[in-house]
Amino acid sequence: MDEKLVDVFSASGEMEAHVIKGLLESNGIPCILKSDAATSVHAFTVDGMGEVKVAVWESRVEEAKRIIGGE
């Protein structure tokens, strides 16, 4: 499979990212969380340092955005 992962949401922290991940997975969309910061290092976001991206397979982007956006 040559499908790419695409970021569909930027969470301000790990907790928010896990909520979005749970929402997507409960709707049958597998996803991963990506972050440049070590886990548990940043309790809050300062200038994007605690930002966590939620990524899904390219073929599921539109569906994921619709679910996240509540459309």
C-alpha positions as a printed NumPy array, in Angstrom:
array([[  0.   ,   0.   ,   0.   ],
       [  1.524,   3.314,  -1.122],
       [ -1.066,   5.52 ,   0.526],
       [  0.179,   8.55 ,   2.458],
       [ -0.75 ,   9.75 ,   5.929],
       [ -2.301,  13.23 ,   5.954],
       [ -2.674,  15.536,   8.968],
       [ -6.342,  16.356,   9.555],
       [ -6.198,  18.048,  12.963],
       [ -3.698,  19.964,  15.088],
       [ -4.425,  19.554,  18.789],
       [ -3.053,  21.926,  21.397],
       [ -1.966,  18.99 ,  23.541],
       [ -1.911,  15.245,  23.966],
       [ -5.246,  15.053,  25.787],
       [ -7.144,  16.886,  23.028],
       [ -5.43 ,  14.713,  20.407],
       [ -6.558,  11.532,  22.166],
       [-10.158,  12.791,  22.2  ],
       [-10.051,  13.363,  18.426],
       [ -8.334,   9.997,  17.899],
       [-11.094,   8.271,  19.886],
       [-13.773,  10.075,  17.887],
       [-12.258,   8.998,  14.583],
       [-11.574,   5.416,  15.645],
       [-15.104,   5.019,  17.028],
       [-16.274,   5.908,  13.5  ],
       [-14.012,   3.294,  11.908],
       [-11.185,   5.605,  10.82 ],
       [ -7.72 ,   4.456,  11.913],
       [ -5.35 ,   7.276,  12.789],
       [ -2.047,   8.077,  14.423],
       [ -0.778,  10.898,  16.613],
       [  2.416,  12.758,  15.705],
       [  4.403,  15.179,  17.826],
       [  7.891,  16.652,  17.853],
       [  7.86 ,  17.01 ,  21.647],
       [  8.602,  14.186,  24.06 ],
       [  5.417,  12.946,  25.732],
       [  4.655,  14.36 ,  29.159],
       [  7.273,  17.093,  28.762],
       [  4.849,  19.862,  27.884],
       [  1.779,  20.125,  30.081],
       [  0.541,  22.987,  27.912],
       [  1.278,  24.525,  24.535],
       [  3.742,  27.386,  24.229],
       [  4.258,  28.63 ,  20.671],
       [  3.084,  25.255,  19.326],
       [  5.61 ,  23.201,  21.277],
       [  2.947,  20.878,  22.708],
       [  1.084,  20.556,  19.43 ],
       [  0.024,  17.046,  18.428],
       [ -1.094,  16.262,  14.877],
       [ -3.756,  13.669,  14.108],
       [ -3.14 ,  11.902,  10.781],
       [ -5.275,   9.52 ,   8.71 ],
       [ -4.806,   7.669,   5.428],
       [ -5.229,   9.901,   2.395],
       [ -8.359,   8.032,   1.255],
       [-10.105,   8.845,   4.577],
       [ -9.259,  12.573,   4.812],
       [-12.625,  13.974,   3.732],
       [-14.564,  11.592,   5.974],
       [-12.3  ,  12.381,   8.949],
       [-12.642,  16.141,   8.458],
       [-16.413,  15.804,   8.236],
       [-16.515,  13.86 ,  11.521],
       [-14.177,  16.253,  13.305],
       [-16.059,  19.267,  11.991],
       [-19.425,  17.833,  12.968],
       [-20.841,  18.198,   9.469]])
